[in-house]
């Protein structure tokens, strides 16, 4: 009679997705407890090539917060401790941690689920981070959270406040407490401008897919699943909203803004060698892995864009990402007033277009 191999005493669980963490911890705890073993929950922070490892410190704080939540999933009496590793590649970090902890078993979670297809194949379900830059948008905060529909895997919502004076920060804190089932975070800008807010939010995002949603809600949050489906299915690699297809509500965009948008759209279509109908729609979507590549190439264009639109479009073009536009129904603002300064910002946009010409065409 052959004897069975002993069950593992030391179990390592790399944790990245809160949606699967609870199940993984319970499986690991069951295996470890049978031999009075211990469980290690591992958070991995990947820092792209070309970016200093010190940049991983901010993300490490987020990883530690996630691991702290994971501790609550462990059954009473289970020995579990969290560790975080910062490095270039997740696989290397996992192997190093396994060696250091002398792990007998590593339990991996599947980041998505398989759907459709007679052979069991189907699209991966990606997690998403929705970054919402906001300045004096108190009346739109709860509506934004309520109106974002479920899609994909885990959803992370990051509000980035631009030094509001109308109680926006307090409202975000209220909403975070009122919706504990949602993963909502608040960041406050160090600088100014939407571009700075987007860069701060994206730097701390944990989702596979990154989205921008303007806090004025003139782009309906209910349309976000269309953007997710487009990028998750591979129809495009950089998804840009387009407000100029469907009829708009009466006060959604003034005539001068409409003319400016059409001019910059023609200019950008020529610069990028791809037809772009609406360069200035605030909703833009791309994979986090592509954004991290974009960041490493940002020095080519410089950190010059206060709006964030041109920075992302120039970067996507430089990476040869396929840009796809999704029509949206642009709606009236129902709270607050626009932060756009039409003439001053128009002049800045014109200068950025000229700058883009010298970096993309005159080379």
Secondary structure, DSSP 4 states (H G I P E B T S, - for coil): -PPPPPPPSEEEEE---HHHHHHHHHHHHHHHHTTT-EEEEEEEEE--TTS-GGGHHHHHHHHHHHHHHHHTTSPTT-EEEEEEEEES-HHHHHHHHHHHHT-SEEEPPPSS---S-TTS-------EEEEEEESS-GGGHHHHHHH----SS-EEEEEEE---SSSHHHHHHHHHHH-TTSEEEEEE-SS-SHHHHHHHHHHT--SSEEEE--TT--B-GGGHHHHHHHHHTTS-SEEEEE-SSSPPPTTSS-HHHHHHHHHHHHHHHHHHTS--S-TT-S-EEEEHHHHHHHHHTGGGT-S--SSSHHHHHHHHHHTTPPEEEEE--B----SS-----HHHHHHHHHHHHHHHHHHHT--
